[in-house]
Every structure is written in structure tokens, then in C-alpha cells.
């Protein structure tokens, strides 16, 4: 399983909180790349409910991580 910056962004609009099966279903319906679906399928399923993308990939960068000043534009 591997995540790139692009892959988890496909789950940003997922219906959080969600279970693993709900996330897989969302990824399939939204046309996410096959790699996203495969990564979700490889996650251990302990009946866990995920509150956000950070629960799946704790290192997922937030908007603050990019040092982008929207007021400049």
C-alpha cells in the first residue's frame, strides 16, 4: 500500500465519518483511481469508523502545510 499526495485527495469529499466499506464504495462511485481502491482494500478492517483522511494517512498535509497565502491573490 502506498499513498501519494494525489491519491488521498480523492477522498477529501467522502461522507465522513465512514467505514472502510463505505470509503471503498465512495471511491468506486466517484471514479477514484484504482490505486485508491486497492489501498483502501489493503487496510486492516476492524470495524473501525474513520473520522477524516488523517485517520487513514496521518501524514496527510493540511492547507497550512503549503504556506500559500490566499490574500496575496
RAWO-V708229 format. One line per field, one symbol per residue. ss: DSSP state (~ for helix, > for strand, _ for the rest). Layout:
ss->???
This chain:
ss->____~~~~~________>>~~~~~~~~~~____~~~~~~~~~______>>__~~~~______~~~~___~~~_
